[in-house]
Amino acid sequence: MSIRENDAVNTEKKEPSAGVKNAGQFRKGQSGNPSGRPKMTAEERKIRAAFKKLGPKAIRKLGEMLDADRLSSIAKVRIIEIILERAYGKVESSIKVTENKVTMEEAQARIDDLFDTLRKEKKIS
């Protein structure tokens, strides 16, 4: 059986479960990753341990670089960002969006006013 034939066989439509808005969404309280994060391999643990040993040296080096006259201000700011992010975590940023509700009639009136102004200024005919 070819790959295309196999795909055609396995394309049954799945019906969404009761209470689920869209197929593929998880139910409330259901984890998207029930098995959790995979465990580190022995090699990954060794690498992490090696990096942890270098941590104090790296921190000292960053401190020395901050005091160096040869570095640009931009480089020093980046070093400061790195140190602060590692010490305190990254800063979360959020944007507040406000909604201005305008009726279709109000929007059309504004558009008409803009066209009238442009016609008076002879920018459009």
N, C-alpha and C positions, 0 to 999 in steps of 0.2 A: 504494500500500500504506500503511495507517495505521501509526501508531507501535506500537499494540498488536499488529498482525499482524507487524510487523517484529521486535518483541521475541520473539514466539512462534517465529519462524523461527530466531532466534539463541540459543535457550536449550538448546543441546546440552550434555549433561553431560560435563564434562571428567574423565577418569580421573586419579587422582593418579599421579605418576611413581613408579617403583620406589624404595623407600627413603625416601619422603616420607610423614610421618604423616598429614597432612591436606592436602586439595586446597588450593592457594593458598599453601602454605608454600614457602619457597625451600630448595633443597638446601644442604647444608653448604658454605660457601665461596662461595656464589652471592650476588652483591650484589642488594639490593632496589632499587637505583638505579644501574644500570650506566652510564648517561650522566653521572652525577655532578651536582654543583650547576650550575645554569644560569649562564652568564657574565653579568656585569653589563652593562647597556646604557651608552652614553656618558653619558646623563643621570644614571643612578645613580652612576657614577664621579664626575661633577661634584658631586653632592649630598654624597657621602661626603667628597670633598676639602674642600668648604666647611665641613662639620662638623668635620673634623680641624683646620682653621685656627682654629675657635672653641674647640677643646679647652683650650688653656692659659688662655684668658680664663674659661671655665666653671670650671676647677679653682680659679683665684684667687678667683672669686666664691663658690664653695662654702666655701673657707677663710675668707673674710670673714664669711660667714653663720654659720660655727661660732663666731666670736668675738663675734657680735652678742648683746647682752643681750635684745633684743626677741623673740627666737625661743624657743619652748617647748623643753623638754628632748626631747620626742618628735620635733620637727622636727630637732633637732640629731643625735639618734640616727639618724634616717633619712639625713641628709646623710653621717654617718660610714659607714653601711652602703653608700651609693652609692659613696663614695670607695674603700672597701676592696674592694668587689666589682669595681670597674673596675681596681684596681691588682693584686689577687691572685686574682680569679675568685671565683665564688660558692662558698660552703661546701657540700660534699656532706653530706647527712644520710642516715643509714641507721638502720633499726630492726631489732633482732635479735628474731626470733620463735622462741620455744622451744615445742616440742610436748609436751604432757602426754598420754600415751596412757593411756586409761582403757577398760577392757572394758565391755561392755554390762551385765554383772552388777554391776560396781562402780558404774557410773552409776545403775543402778536402786536399789542399796542406799543410795546417797546421797540419792536422791529420796525413798525410803521414810522414811529418817531425818528428813529435813526435814518431811515430812507428819506424822510422829509427833510431832515437836516442836511444830508448829503446832496439832495437835489437843490436846496437853497444855496449851498456853497458851490454848486455846479460841478461837483465831483463825479456825479452820475447823472444820466438823463432819464 
